[in-house]
Structure formats: structure tokens, C-alpha cells
Amino acid sequence: MALNLEVEDLGRAVYRNGCSLWCREDAMTTLDQEIEAYERMQPALEQAHFNKWVVVRDGEVAGVFDGSEESVQFAIERFGRGPYLIRQVGAPPARLPASAILGGGYARG
């Protein structure tokens, strides 16, 4: 897929049918920041919300839920495609392929 850019558009470059490399890097940087925020809050979260599901956005807990489906529905309705972190408090982090994390539109290239 060809990417045609003007110099001033470089920082916000977008493919016609998906996100550019810059968008992916921004999303992964933000997700790394959400993970760091979760890890800082983890002891308090485990004490107050063990086994619950949390949505972390902008370095803060945006919601606490009994189930994963509720947390996913909330995150999508409130924040769209993200990025945001959904984690079960007290459980080890899930390992997902990048295509599951970034979505189909980001896997094109």
C-alpha cells in the first residue's frame, strides 16, 4: 500500500484504510504508560478490588467491573478503539498477539 505524504502531514500520517506507523507507535507508547500506571496502583487495587476487572485510561482507573465482558463493553462505548488497558486485578497479564491488541486495521501494511 503506497503512502503519499506532504511534509507537514508527516506527524499525523494515515493510510486510506488504516493507521500509519506513527499511530501504532503512539498507541503502543500510550498502552505502555497505562501498564505502568496499573503496576503503580496494583497493590491498592489488589486490596480493594481483587479478582475484579479494571479499565485504565490516562493513568487512572476509569471503571471497575465484575466481569470481562462488562469492562470491554464500557471501554469500547466510552473510549472507542483505545488505547486503554483492561486487566483482571490479581491475575497475571494475558498474552495476546499484536493483531488482537491493535485490531485488524492496524495489521495492514
N, C-alpha and C positions, 0 to 999 in steps of 0.2 A: 504494500500500500504506500503510495507516494505521499509525502508530507510537504506541502508548499507553504512557506512562511515568509512573511515580511520581517525585517529585523526587529521592529518594535513589537511584534506579536510573539517573539521567541519565548518570553516568560509565561505566556498563557496559551501556548500552542495546543491545539486539539485536532485530532483526526476527525474526519467527517463522521465516522461511525464508532467512536470510542475515545478513550482518554489517551493522551500522549505520555511519553516517558516522564515528563515533568509532573504531570498529575499523579502518576503512580508513585513517584518518589515522594511527593508531598503527602500522599495518603499513608505510605509506609512510615514516614517520619512521624506523622500525627499518631498513627497506631502505636509506634514505639513509645511515644510520650504518654499515651493512655495506659499502656502496660506499666510503665514506670510509676505513674500515679497510683494505679491499682496496688502495685507492690508496696508503695509507701503506706497506703491505707489498709493493707491486708491484715495486720494484727487486730486493728479495731473492727474491721469488717467480720473477721472470724469470730470475734467475741459477740458482736451484736447480731450478725446475720448468717451464721454458719449454715451451709447447705442451701442457702437461697441463691438466686441468680441476680447479678447486678449489671447495670448498663453504665459504663464510664464514658463520659464525653467532656472534653475541655478540662480534663484533670479532676473532675468531680463525679460523684455518684449521681446519675440522673434518675435512677429508679432501682427499686429492689422488688423482686418477684419470687413467687413460689415455684414457678416452672420456667423452663427454657422457652417454650412457645410464647408465653406472655411477654418475656423480656425481648424476644425477637420482634414480636408484633409492635410493642411500644417503640423500640428503636427505629424500626422502619417508618412507622407513622410519624414519629417526631423528628427524625434526623435524615430520612431518606436513605440513600446508599451509603452514608457514613463519610468518613470513618468514625467508628466507635468501638468500644470493647465490651463484649458480653462474656461474663465469666461466672461460673458457679463457685461461690465462696467456699474455700476449703478443699476444693478438688484440684488435681494437677491440671495445668493448661492443656487444652486439646491441641493436637497437631493436625492441621488441615493443609491441603495443597493450596498453593497461591491462587489458583483459579477459583477456589471456594471462597477465599478471603477477599479477593479483588473483584470477583464477578466476571461473567463471560465477556463483557465489553472491554475489559482491561487485558484479556488474554490475547487479543488480536495484535498482529504486528506485521 
